[in-house]
Amino acid sequence: MQDHELYQYLLGLKTPWTVARIELNAKERKVDVWAEHSSGASWPCPECEKALPLYDHAEERVWRHLDSCQYKTFLHARIPRVACPEHGVLQARVPWAEPRSRFTLLFERLAIDVLGECDVTGATRILGISWDEAWHIMEAAVRRGRARKARTVVREIGVDEKSAAKGHKYLTLVCDLERGVIEYIGDGRRQESLEEYYAGLKPEQLKGIEAVAMDMWEPYIQATLAKVPEAAGKIVFDRFHVMGHMGKAVDDVRKAEHKALMEEGDETLKGSKYLWLYSGGNMPESREAEFAQLKEQGLKVGRAWTIKEALRELWNYWYTESARKFWKRWYFWATHSRLTPVIDVAGLIRRHIENILTYCRHRITNAVSEGLNCKIQGIKKMACGFRNQDNFKTAIYFHCGGLDLYPC
């Protein structure tokens, strides 16, 4: 096989395109390939697909292609232009690259795979491209993927926040809980941040939302109530967020009690902070005996921990009224515990109890959203942070958006 035929095959060139010339530069470790088309060929208008004769050519352009062994390979060609009576003079499409791209389709596919497995800086070293070129590929992939995304009904969504940078800068994340992908990223964590997502949905998509998992952040609550039909029965306050409040209450009780004991020279609670944050079933075997001994001493923090653990039973009920009866018993116990942090959290739960009990119907949590949040934190850490918030959003969509990123 001659070199022209080889590159004709490697580049996937078909009539009317052929390889006209090849140059090997051993010093610069690169291969340059020039493609030309046959005379008399007709070209479809990129807008209406009407076949038209050649009008003229644009200036020669260069595309980066997959390497030929250890040599960088570049494809050169002058793109034909057509004069469409309806759309004017336009460049015809070439079969090896997307419009305005400086990379062939095959190279872009490789770059997307590499960018999906490592950070941008690592990808630039592997691919031999600049940081800006890598980001251009990533941005184009996300733009392409989001444009292709079908406007389907997302039945169950999770709403969460993510710190974007220092200085209380946040992003609002909307997650498809069934597919485990990010649907939307909004700036800030205001009511408007979430309303923008709802505003972009069609009426049938809004009506099709069956449940929304979120924490008890008032702006998100108000945005959902304002935009989602019958939202009052669809909002589910996340169980892990509720238990997080109880965990903090237990820790507050421990700190106050530890301080009082230390003033008397009693070090009973010294080094026990993390023991009280465990649930009953997750206690490390190596510390079970120590924890059992602490619980037997009649400490305030022991009572707080027992009340916290009892609350977990609420999410085991399948019927709302049964869960409500349990809740009333638990609330009486908590509010008569004489433990101020526990009483405060019990009051917080009481104010939101109706949308905690909706778990009996919808049985969703924000666990998927929290998992994505951890993945996003890994992306942020791998990039050593993002000074540009738009770049951060692009990276989230690229890695967590479930998008079809590849060029056609």
N, C-alpha and C positions, 0 to 999 in steps of 0.2 A: 504494500500500500504506500503510495506517495504521500509526502508531508501535507500537500494540499488536500488530498482526500481524507487524511487522518483528521485534520482540523475541521474540515467540512462536517465530518461525523461527530467529533467531540463538541463542536459548537451547535450541532443540530440544525445547520443551515439547509434550507430547502429552496427549490425554485421559487422565485427568480434569483435568489441570493447564492453566491459562490465565493470561495476563498480565492482572492486575486494574488496576494503576496504574503510572505512570511519572513520575518527577520528575527534572528536569534542574537541577543546581546549577552555574551557570556560574562563580560565585565560587570554589567549591572544586574545580571541574573534575571533577565526577563525575555519574554517572547511577545512580539507584536504581530498581530494578524489583521490584514486588511480584507474587508468583505466588499464585494461589488454586486450590482444586480444587472441582469441582462437588459439590453435596450428594447424598447417597445412594450415593456411590461406595464400593466395598468395597476392602480393602487386604490383601495377603498378609502373613501372619506372617513376620518376617525369619528365623525359625528353621525352621519346618516348611512355609512357603509356603501354608498353609491360608487361603483367602479369608475375611475377617472384616469386620464392619461397623465404622464409626468409633466409637472409645471416647471420645476427647477429643483435644486438641491440646497439643503442647509449646509452650513460649514461642517467640516469633519468633526465628529465626536468620538470620544474614547470611553470604552466600558471595561471595567475590571472583570475578568472571568476567573474561573477556577484555575489554580496553579497547574502548570505542566511539570509534574514532578516537583523539583525545588525551585522552579522558575515562575515568577509572576507572569501572568498572561493577560494581554490587553487586546481588545477587539476594536478596530478602527472602521468607521464607515461614514459616508455622507448620507443623511436621511433624505429620501425623496419628499418633495412637497407637491400637493395637488391644489388646484383652483376649483373649489366647489361653488357652483352658482348660488347655493343657499347659505353656505357657512364661510365662504371666503378662502383665502390661501392658508392651508394648514399642513403641518408635517404628518406624513403617513406613519402608521405604527410599524415598529420593527418587531420580529418574532422573538428576539432574544432578550428584550428588556422592556420594562414598563416606561411610559412617558416620563421624561425629565429625570430618570434614574441614571446614575453613573456606574451601575453595576448590572451584570447580566442576571437573569432570573435564577440561574443555578447558583451563582455566587451569593445572591441574597438569601436563598434557602439555607445554604451552609452557614451564613453569618447569623441568621435567626436561631439556628440550632446551637451555635456556639454561645451566643448572647444569652440563651436560655439556660446554659449550664454554668456560666461564670460571670464575673462582673465585667463592666465595659472595658476597664483597663486591661484585664486579662485577655478579653476578646481581641483587642487591638494588637496585642503581641502575637497571638495565634494567627490572625488573619492578615497581619501586615497592613493595617489601615489606620487612619488617624482616629482620635477620640471623637471629633466632630462627624466623621463619616460613619462611625459606629452608631452614634446617636441618631443620625439621619435615617439609617436603616431601621432602627428601633421605632422611631417616630412614624416612619412611613408604614411599618408593619401594623402598629396600633391604629393608625388612621384607616388603613385598609380593613383591618379586622372589625373595627367599630362600624364602618360603613356597610359591611356585609351582614352584620348581626341582624337576625330576624327579630321583628317586634312581636315577641311572644308574651303570653301572660305568665307572670312569675307569681306562683301561688303563695309561697311563703318567703318572706324577706326578713333579713336581720339588719338592724341599724346600729352602727357603732361609731366611735370616734377614734382618731389616730393622731398622736402628736406628730406634727410635720417638722417642727424646728423649735429651738429654744425661744422663750418669750411668749408662751401660751398661744402658739400658732397650731391650729388643728385642721384636720380634714374630716369630713363626714363620709363614712363608707356605707354603702347599701349592698348587701350580699344576697345572692340567690341561695337560700338554705338547702334546696334540693340538689342543685348542681355543684354547690361549693365554690362559686366564682363571684368576683366583684362585678356588680351591675353598674355602679355609679360612684363617682368621687366628687364631693362638693367642698368648696373652700369654707373654712370655719366650722363652727358647730352651732350656728344660729338656727332659728326657725326657718329662715329663708334658704339655708343650706340644704335642708331636706325638701322643702317645698319645690325647689327647682327640679328635683328628681321627679316628683309627682306631676309637675307641670308638663314634663316631657312625655307622659304616658297618654295613650288614647283612653277614652271613656271605658271601653271594654277591658283594657288592661287594669285600670283602677278598680273596676268592679270585680275583676278576677282575683284580686289580692284577698286571700283568705285569712292570713295571720301575719302579724308584724312583731318580731321579737326585738326588744330594746331595753335599755336601762331606764331608770326613772328620771330622765333628763327632760325637764319641762318643755323646752323648745321643740324637741322631737315629738313629744306627745301632742302639742298643739298643732304642729304641722300635719301630723297624721290625722288628727280629728278634723282638721279643716279640709283635707283633700281626699281622703279615702272614704268611700261610702260605707256607712255602718261601722265606722272604725272603733267605736266604743267597745264592741264585742270582739274585735280582732286584735287589739293590742295585747301582747303578752309580755309582762315584765320578767326579765331574765332571772331565773332561779339562782344562778351563780352570782349575779350582782346583788341579789337580796341576801344571800348567805355571806357575801363579802362584807356587807354592812354589819351582820351579826358577828363575823370574825373580828372586825375592828372593835366592836363593843366589848367583846371578851378581852381583847388586848388592852383596851382602856381600863377595864376593871383590874386586870393583872398589874398594870403599871401603877395605879393608885394604891393597890394593896401592897405591892412590893415596896413602894416608897414608905408606907406606914410601917411595915415590918422591919425594914432596914433601920429606921429611926430607933427601933427597940433592940437593934443588934441581931435580928432574926433573918437569916439568909435562906429561908425555906424556898423562896421562889427564884433564887439566883440561877440563871442559866436555863430557865424553863420556858422562855418566851415562845419558842417554836413548837413546843409540846402542845400548847393550848390552841395552836392554829391548825393542828391536824384534826381530821374527822376520826371518828371511832374506828373505822375500818382501815385507815391508812397509817396508823401508828407504827413506826419502825419496831420490829421485834426486839431490838437491842435496848429499847427504852420503855417497853411496855410495863415492866415491873416498877420502874421509877415513877411512871405516870400513875399507875394504880395506887401507889403509896401516897402520892400527892392528892389524889382525889379523895382519899379516906380521911384527910385532915380537916375537912369541913371549911375549906377556904371559900372566900367569895368568888374567886375566879373559877373554882370548881363548879359552883352553882351556875355561874354564867355559861360555862362550857356545856353543862348538861342541858340548859334551856336552848342553847344554840343547836345542839345535836338533835334535840326533840323536834325542832322546827323542820328538819329534813323530811320528816314523815308527811308533811303537807303535800309534797309532790308525788307521793305514792297513791294518792286517791284518784279515782277515775270519774267520780260523780261530784259535781260542784257542791251540792248541799251537804254531802258527807264531809268534804274538805272544809266547808264553812263551819260545821260543828266542831271539827278538830281545831280549826283556827281560833274559835271563840274560847275554847278551853286553854289553848296555848297562850292566848293574849292575856287572859286573866292571870295565869301563872306568871308571865313575864312582867306584867305591870304591878304585881304584888311582890316582886322579888327584892325590892329596896335597893336595886342596882341601877343607878341613874343612866349609864350608857345603854343598858338593856332596855330600860323603859323608853328611852328616846327612840331607839330603833323599832320597838314595838309600835310606837305612835306613827313612825314613818310607814311601816308596813300597813297599818290600819288605814292610812289615808290613800293607799294604793291597792287595797286588798282585792277590789273587783277585777282589776287587770292582772293580778297574780293568780287568781282562781281561774282565769280563762285558760290556764295551762291544762285544766281538766279536759277541755274541748279540743285544743289545738296541739298540745304536747310538743311544743318546740322550745328551744333555748337558743342562746347566742353562741353556743359552743363552736359552731362552724365559723361564725364571724370572728371569734377570738382566735381560732386556729389560723385564719387568714391574717389576722392582725399580727400574730407571731411570725408568720412567713414574711409579711411586709417589713417587720422589724429586722429580720435577717437580711432582706434586700437593702434596707437603709444602712445597716451595719457594714455589709459587704462593700457598699459604695462610700463608706466613711461619711455618711450624711449627704444631704442634697441642699445646696445653696439655692438652687432654682426649684421652686415648688412645682412648676409645670413638669420639670424633668422627673420629679418624684412621682407625680401622677402618671406620667407615661410609663415609668418602670412598673408601677403597680398594675396597670392595665396589661402590660406586656407579660408579666409573670403570673398574674392572678385573675385575669379577665376572662379566661376560657375562650379566647378569640381565635379565629382562623387567620393566622398572621402571614401565611406564605403567599407570595405572588402567584398569579395564575400561570 
